[in-house]
Amino acid sequence: MLPAVDQDYLQARVPGHSVSLDGGMIAIIIPSFPLPSGFTAVAADLLLRLSPGYPDVAPDMWWFEPAVHRTDGQVIEATQSQEAYLGRTWQRWSRHFQAGQWRSGIDSLESYLTLVRKELDAAGRARAA
């Protein structure tokens, strides 16, 4: 289901992950994904859903369960939708690559998770007054 580079990365760096098919998509659950400061929890389960064309087709969005919230109560942009997958309800983080940003044959789950972490860091920081 996944390219060898992604399988190797998950095996070496993401203990406890699971990979399955769900609605024609490759579903990867990363349990207890660490969250940076600024959130009400220290970790949440992360769901990645990859289209059958991955890695030539870029990943799009990710999901958390339980939902992730800021400690100051500010709403995190584009995270208000809830969706059901794999028998659970997930908070959708609607984030998308710009044209040409995903480099097929170069980018991988490792680089995608780097993007997820950058977005979390930005979302957890308090807004300037």
C-alpha positions in Angstrom: 0.0 0.0 0.0 2.8 2.4 0.9 6.2 3.0 -0.8 9.1 1.3 0.9 10.5 4.6 2.1 7.3 5.3 4.0 7.1 1.8 5.4 10.6 2.0 6.6 10.1 5.4 8.2 6.9 4.3 10.0 8.6 1.1 11.2 11.6 2.9 12.5 10.1 6.2 13.9 6.4 5.7 14.6 5.9 2.8 17.0 2.3 1.6 17.3 1.1 3.0 14.0 -1.5 1.2 11.9 -2.1 1.2 8.2 -5.4 0.1 6.7 -7.8 0.7 3.8 -10.8 2.9 4.5 -13.2 3.9 1.8 -10.6 3.4 -0.9 -8.1 5.6 0.9 -4.9 4.5 2.8 -5.5 5.3 6.4 -2.6 5.7 8.8 -3.2 6.2 12.5 -0.3 7.5 14.6 -1.3 7.0 18.2 -0.4 9.7 20.8 1.1 12.1 18.3 2.9 14.7 20.4 1.5 18.2 20.5 3.6 21.3 21.1 2.8 23.7 24.0 -0.3 25.9 23.6 -2.8 23.0 23.4 -5.0 21.5 26.0 -3.5 18.1 25.6 0.0 16.8 25.2 -0.9 14.3 22.5 -3.7 13.0 20.3 -4.2 10.3 17.8 -3.4 11.5 14.3 -5.1 10.2 11.2 -3.6 10.6 7.7 -5.7 9.6 4.7 -3.8 9.1 1.4 -5.4 8.8 -2.0 -4.8 5.7 -4.1 -2.5 7.8 -6.3 -0.1 8.6 -3.4 2.8 9.4 -3.5 2.3 11.0 -7.0 -0.8 12.7 -5.5 -0.1 14.9 -2.5 -1.6 14.2 0.9 -4.5 16.5 1.8 -5.6 17.4 5.3 -5.2 15.4 8.5 -7.4 14.5 11.5 -7.1 14.4 15.3 -8.9 12.4 17.9 -9.7 13.7 20.4 -10.1 17.2 18.9 -7.2 19.5 19.5 -7.8 22.9 21.2 -5.7 25.9 22.2 -5.2 26.5 25.9 -6.3 30.2 25.5 -9.6 29.1 23.9 -8.9 30.8 20.5 -10.3 28.9 17.6 -7.8 27.2 15.3 -8.6 28.1 11.7 -10.2 25.4 9.5 -10.5 22.8 12.3 -14.2 23.0 13.1 -15.4 20.0 11.0 -15.8 16.6 12.5 -15.7 13.5 10.3 -16.2 9.8 11.0 -13.6 7.3 9.9 -12.6 3.8 11.2 -15.4 3.9 13.7 -14.2 7.1 15.4 -15.0 10.8 15.1 -12.1 13.0 14.0 -11.4 16.7 14.0 -10.4 17.7 10.4 -7.5 20.0 9.9 -8.1 21.4 6.5 -4.7 22.2 5.1 -3.6 22.0 1.4 -0.5 22.1 -0.6 -0.1 24.9 -3.2 0.5 23.8 -6.8 4.0 22.4 -7.1 4.7 22.3 -3.3 4.5 18.5 -3.1 7.4 17.0 -4.9 6.5 13.5 -6.2 9.5 11.2 -5.9 11.1 13.5 -3.3 8.5 14.1 -0.6 7.3 11.3 1.7 5.4 10.7 4.9 8.4 12.0 6.8 8.3 15.4 5.0 4.5 15.5 5.3 4.7 15.0 9.1 7.3 17.8 9.2 4.6 20.0 7.7 2.0 18.8 10.2 4.4 19.7 13.0 5.0 23.2 11.5 1.3 23.8 11.3 0.8 22.7 14.9 3.6 24.9 16.1 2.0 27.9 14.3 -1.5 27.1 15.6 -0.3 26.7 19.2 1.4 30.1 19.4 -0.6 32.9 20.9 -1.6 35.6 18.4 0.1 38.9 18.7 -2.1 41.5 20.4 
